[in-house]
Each structure stands twice: as C-alpha cells, then as structure tokens.
C-alpha cells in the first residue's frame, strides 16, 4: 500500500527511480502505474493533501464520445479501468461511486443535426459502437425533461461520473509509491545525461526520471527544465445547486450544444456549468475566484433546453447556490501532452488536460509504458513532439471547451 505523508528529515527520500510532480488524479494514477512496473516511485505534492486543487473542481465525469482517435484510445480503456477499479487496485469492495447515467449532447438547431449524426458515425468507427443518435419522438420519450425545442442528440449510456477523490485515493492506496505532501518542486536538476534530480522545499531527490503532471502549474515546472510548453490555463467555474424536488435524479449529464452549458444530478441537487468561450488565458493559481453573477448566467442559459430549471431558479436561496472554480489546461490541438521530451532526457509530460479525470487511468499507464520501454515513443500519437513533426490530428468532439 502506498504511503501518504508529510515527510520529516528521516522519511525524506534521497533517491527514487521515478518522481512524479503533482498529486491530482493524473499524477497519482501515473505514480500508481510506475510503481506497478516495479519502479521505486515518489510523488511530490505542494499542498497538504492529494486531489485538492484541480481534480475536485471538475464535475467528475467520464465519456467515450470522442471523435479524435487519440482521445478515444485513452477514454475507452480508462472507463473499463474505472469499472473494474477495486480489482485494479487490489482492494476488494473499494467504491468510487461509479454511475453509468450517460452523456446527452443535445441541440435545438436543425443545422447541427448532420454534425450529430456524423459524430455518432465517427464514434462507431473508433470502436464506441454503443453511442446513439436520437431525434424526434424517441428523444423526448426517453428524456421528457427536454424542451420541445430540442431536435436531436447523441447519447451513450456507459458514460457517466464517479468520485474523483475516492479514485485518486484508491490509486494511492493500491500503489507502492510514496506521496510526499507539503513538498513543492522548485527545480529540475540536469547533467550531461539529462535529468539528474528534483530540488524541493525539503531537499533534493536524485532521479533519472521525472514526470510533469502538474496540471495548471505544468508550464511552471516545464520552465524549471528549460522548456516553454504550449499550455494555456483557463478558469472554469461550476456551481453546486442544493437538493431541489424539480431536478430529475435519473438524468444523464445533459449538454446544450448551442450554448456549451450543462448539468448533471448530484445527491438530490445538481452541478451546473458553462464553458465560456471568452474566458481568457490566466496564470496558474491555487485560489481561483468565481464571478458573482456566474450562477445566474448559467441558470438562465439552462432554461432554453431544460425548462424545469426556471422553476428551480425561482425557489433558490443564496445558501442553495455554491460556486467554485479551477483551471483547465489547453494545448494547440486541445489534446494532452504525454511522453518524453527528447531535449531533456528523462523528462516526461502528462499534462495539458481539459479532460484529466476521465483519461487519467490509461494516460498514467501510457506514461509508465513509455518510461519502461513497453511502448515506443513513435507509437504514441500524443507525444509532445507532434507539433514540430507535423502529425497533429485536430478533432471536433463536442464540449472541448474552446471554439
């Protein structure tokens, strides 16, 4: 079982086979797989707990409805790993509150119907054969809370959500890695062979393998190694709405494609959110402010295709509305950076996510496979060198977060 601790001088390791920077779900999943590969693995986390920065600010969902082959290649096995999580980590009965309530991408724009049909066809070619195209009476019969304006949707029942906190903790418990809290990476040491260690606020750990999984701070960590990574942190806000009788708890995560606004049930209430296309790139930060009127804006947008939200909004009190915010990180093709950086031997990336929770299991495994040589760098389509190689395959999945 992994050790999660605030290290004193005696417990602080002098050396590691591999060192992961950041204790969100992506970093912890990476440490899990590295330790499973037999490497003495250490993870350093600047905060006082795992999964306390970006991970818990997501809406904790997963989906396989991608049109980008490289994203589907990560999403499909990640969902299977979540479905078999207790077996994966070796802890019988371990519960991550997995819910297969689906993803529903819906539109009221007749001009988008062809796009939805094409998306489902693409899902099927990528092996996601249970994605459905819905329209007309069938759509409204299956999802009666929709406005009459809705004309078409894509849906997949096996998509859904989970507890990202429990999944992160499970990866830690099921590993043999050491997770050092309140231990901030401050420098990447190099010699003639490449990476030679990591300088932290508690001392230096010698290692030849470093994985930058630092979420919105990945650009900062990259600069420690002399790299300018193509990463753009962007604030994303969500709102928890306290339990209300009008909110259908058996609904899927439901997205209005025309407005990039969405909601899903949660413990009698719901999470609601909007991907604001005009949100600017921001500097990475641990404390992200929320906009005073963001919740009202989202509620207003939701009423167009989900009219029950108008009734919910009329009854809400201030205490029923709990906003929070974190940061997504975008790359030029809106797909993560995974794998070694040839310019700095021993330095690996697992960052650049707007979909980190849902892709974390297989992405962490891929990094471990690249570190151990089980996967060749050229077989990894998300390698950081893809831009300079000119092998970028941009996609058009719905709700990526940028336009």
DADA-V203139 format. One record per residue. N is the residue number from 0. SS is DSSP state (A for helix, B for strand, O for the rest). PHI is phi in whole degrees, 0 to 359 (* if undefined). D_CENTER is the distance of its C-alpha to the mean C-alpha in Angstrom with 1 decimal. Layout:
n = [N;N]
ss = [SS;SS]
phi = [PHI;PHI]
d_center = [D_CENTER;D_CENTER]
This chain:
n = [0;1;2;3;4;5;6;7;8;9;10;11;12;13;14;15;16;17;18;19;20;21;22;23;24;25;26;27;28;29;30;31;32;33;34;35;36;37;38;39;40;41;42;43;44;45;46;47;48;49;50;51;52;53;54;55;56;57;58;59;60;61;62;63;64;65;66;67;68;69;70;71;72;73;74;75;76;77;78;79;80;81;82;83;84;85;86;87;88;89;90;91;92;93;94;95;96;97;98;99;100;101;102;103;104;105;106;107;108;109;110;111;112;113;114;115;116;117;118;119;120;121;122;123;124;125;126;127;128;129;130;131;132;133;134;135;136;137;138;139;140;141;142;143;144;145;146;147;148;149;150;151;152;153;154;155;156;157;158;159;160;161;162;163;164;165;166;167;168;169;170;171;172;173;174;175;176;177;178;179;180;181;182;183;184;185;186;187;188;189;190;191;192;193;194;195;196;197;198;199;200;201;202;203;204;205;206;207;208;209;210;211;212;213;214;215;216;217;218;219;220;221;222;223;224;225;226;227;228;229;230;231;232;233;234;235;236;237;238;239;240;241;242;243;244;245;246;247;248;249;250;251;252;253;254;255;256;257;258;259;260;261;262;263;264;265;266;267;268;269;270;271;272;273;274;275;276;277;278;279;280;281;282;283;284;285;286;287;288;289;290;291;292;293;294;295;296;297;298;299;300;301;302;303;304;305;306;307;308;309;310;311;312;313;314;315;316;317;318;319;320;321;322;323;324;325;326;327;328;329;330;331;332;333;334;335;336;337;338;339;340;341;342;343;344;345;346;347;348;349;350;351;352;353;354;355;356;357;358;359;360;361;362;363;364;365;366;367;368;369;370;371;372;373;374;375;376;377;378;379;380;381;382;383;384;385;386;387;388;389;390;391;392;393;394;395;396;397;398;399;400;401;402]
ss = [O;O;B;B;B;O;O;O;O;O;O;O;O;O;B;O;O;B;B;B;B;O;O;O;A;A;A;A;A;A;A;A;A;A;A;A;O;O;O;O;B;B;B;B;O;O;O;O;O;O;O;O;O;O;A;A;A;O;O;O;B;B;O;O;O;O;O;O;A;A;A;A;A;A;A;A;A;A;A;A;A;A;A;O;A;A;A;A;A;O;O;O;O;O;O;O;O;O;B;O;O;O;B;B;B;B;B;O;O;A;A;A;A;A;A;A;A;A;A;A;A;A;A;A;A;O;O;O;O;O;O;B;B;B;B;A;A;A;A;A;A;A;O;O;O;O;O;O;O;O;O;B;B;B;B;B;O;O;O;B;B;O;O;A;A;A;A;A;A;A;A;A;A;O;O;O;O;B;B;B;O;O;O;O;B;B;B;B;B;B;B;O;O;B;B;B;B;B;B;B;O;O;B;B;B;B;O;O;O;B;B;B;O;O;A;A;A;A;A;A;A;A;A;A;O;O;O;O;O;O;O;B;B;B;B;B;B;B;B;B;B;O;O;O;O;O;O;O;O;O;O;O;B;B;B;B;O;O;O;O;B;B;B;B;B;B;O;O;B;B;B;B;B;B;O;O;O;O;O;O;B;O;O;O;O;O;O;O;O;O;O;O;O;A;A;A;A;A;A;A;A;A;O;O;O;O;O;A;A;A;A;A;A;A;A;O;O;A;A;A;B;B;B;B;B;B;B;B;B;B;O;O;O;O;O;O;B;B;B;B;O;O;O;O;O;O;B;B;B;B;B;O;O;O;O;A;A;A;A;A;A;A;A;A;A;A;A;A;A;A;A;A;O;O;O;O;A;A;A;O;O;O;O;O;O;A;A;A;A;O;O;O;O;O;O;O;O;O;O;O;O;O;O]
phi = [*;294;255;247;206;267;284;268;300;288;273;286;283;272;211;209;291;215;230;253;256;111;252;281;296;294;294;292;298;296;298;304;289;297;291;295;281;94;270;289;247;236;241;249;231;288;266;267;196;282;56;236;247;279;308;287;273;282;265;63;256;218;206;250;280;240;258;275;306;293;285;299;295;272;291;300;292;297;297;297;293;298;294;243;295;298;292;302;272;76;236;305;79;296;248;249;54;291;232;264;259;89;240;240;262;233;223;250;257;303;291;265;303;299;296;293;298;294;298;296;300;293;307;295;293;268;93;265;277;260;286;239;260;234;204;57;298;300;300;284;291;283;228;292;281;284;293;298;294;298;245;198;201;249;210;219;293;284;288;168;208;203;269;294;296;294;295;299;297;295;301;294;294;276;260;244;280;251;246;263;274;50;228;267;289;239;192;252;272;224;224;296;265;121;299;235;172;233;272;232;291;247;139;257;245;284;197;255;224;234;246;271;240;274;53;295;266;297;295;297;294;301;294;298;262;82;245;252;272;280;235;231;286;224;294;229;251;223;224;266;258;299;310;222;295;280;275;290;279;265;284;280;295;241;237;275;293;289;237;54;244;207;206;210;295;202;45;88;246;195;263;233;200;220;270;286;292;261;295;282;296;229;284;297;207;277;248;247;287;252;279;302;256;298;301;296;297;295;301;297;293;295;294;296;255;231;296;298;294;295;293;301;300;296;263;287;252;303;291;277;242;234;277;205;207;217;227;276;231;247;248;302;252;59;229;292;261;228;123;286;254;304;293;230;306;93;256;242;245;213;205;85;253;253;227;292;301;289;259;302;299;284;296;298;295;297;300;299;296;290;296;275;89;292;233;277;307;289;271;257;292;261;299;299;276;296;291;289;280;72;242;282;244;289;240;222;300;287;57;280;110;231;245]
d_center = [24.5;22.5;23.9;22.1;24.6;25.8;28.1;31.7;33.7;34.7;31.2;29.7;29.4;31.4;29.8;26.8;26.2;22.6;20.8;17.1;16.3;13.8;13.2;9.6;8.0;7.6;11.1;12.6;11.7;13.3;16.2;16.7;17.3;19.4;21.5;21.9;23.2;25.9;24.9;25.7;22.3;21.7;18.6;19.4;17.7;19.4;18.9;20.8;18.1;14.9;11.8;13.7;12.2;8.8;7.1;10.0;10.0;7.3;9.3;7.8;8.4;8.4;10.8;12.9;14.5;13.9;17.0;15.9;17.2;14.9;11.7;13.7;14.9;11.6;10.6;14.1;14.6;11.3;12.6;15.9;14.9;13.5;16.8;18.8;17.0;20.3;22.0;19.4;19.6;23.3;23.5;25.3;24.3;21.1;19.3;15.6;16.8;15.6;16.7;17.4;18.3;16.9;15.6;18.5;18.5;22.0;24.4;27.9;28.6;30.9;30.2;26.6;27.8;28.2;24.7;23.4;25.9;25.0;21.3;22.3;24.7;22.1;19.8;23.0;23.8;20.5;21.3;19.5;23.0;22.3;20.8;23.6;25.3;26.9;29.6;32.7;34.0;31.6;28.6;30.4;31.8;28.5;26.8;29.8;28.0;27.5;29.9;32.6;31.3;28.4;29.5;26.8;23.4;21.1;20.1;18.7;19.5;17.4;14.1;13.3;11.6;12.0;12.4;9.4;12.4;14.5;12.2;11.8;15.6;16.4;15.0;17.2;20.1;20.2;20.3;23.4;21.7;22.6;20.2;22.1;21.3;22.8;23.0;21.9;22.0;24.6;25.6;25.2;28.7;30.1;33.4;35.0;32.8;29.4;27.2;29.4;27.6;25.5;27.2;25.9;27.4;29.0;30.3;29.7;28.0;29.5;27.2;27.1;23.3;20.6;16.9;15.2;11.7;12.4;9.5;11.7;14.7;14.2;17.0;19.2;18.9;19.6;22.7;23.9;24.3;26.0;23.2;22.1;18.7;17.8;14.9;15.0;13.3;13.6;14.0;12.4;14.4;14.5;17.6;18.5;21.8;24.1;25.6;27.8;30.0;29.2;25.5;25.3;23.4;23.4;21.6;18.4;15.6;17.9;17.4;20.3;19.8;22.7;21.2;17.3;17.7;16.4;16.8;16.5;18.9;18.4;21.4;24.0;22.4;19.2;16.2;16.9;15.3;16.2;14.6;17.6;18.5;20.8;18.6;19.6;18.0;18.3;18.9;16.4;17.4;17.0;18.6;17.5;20.2;20.1;22.6;25.5;25.7;22.1;22.3;25.6;24.3;21.5;24.0;26.5;24.3;23.3;27.0;27.6;26.1;25.7;29.1;28.9;26.8;30.0;31.7;28.9;29.0;32.7;32.6;29.9;30.9;29.2;28.2;26.4;23.9;21.3;19.1;16.4;14.3;11.7;10.6;8.3;9.7;11.5;13.7;17.0;15.9;12.3;11.1;10.0;12.9;13.6;17.0;20.3;21.8;25.4;26.8;25.9;26.5;24.4;21.5;18.2;14.9;11.3;9.7;9.5;5.9;5.6;3.2;1.8;3.2;5.1;6.1;6.7;10.2;11.7;10.4;12.0;15.0;15.4;15.7;18.2;20.1;20.4;21.7;24.2;25.3;24.3;22.6;24.3;22.5;24.1;22.5;19.0;18.3;15.4;17.8;18.1;21.7;21.0;21.9;25.2;25.9;25.6;23.5;20.7;19.9;18.5;17.3;17.7;15.0;15.2;13.0;11.4;12.3;15.2;18.7]
